[in-house]
Amino acid sequence: MSEPKPHKLAKPEKRLEALALLKLLELSDRQIEAGQVQPAADVLARLRKRYQGD
């Protein structure tokens, strides 16, 4: 049986990308908790109504 291979460290770009995604998730959570978001269905319904005549 062979030895397990050590995990390679992620490239710096990948780590920065992962950190940026985590920051976006944190911001999203804060916006949800603060009531600053609306259901997508409500937003889409408003947009359809607004642009229905165009």
Buried (B, 14 or more C-beta within 10 A) or exposed (E): EEEEEEEEEEEEEEEEEEEEEEEEEEEEEEEEEEEEEEEEEEEEEEEEEEEEEE
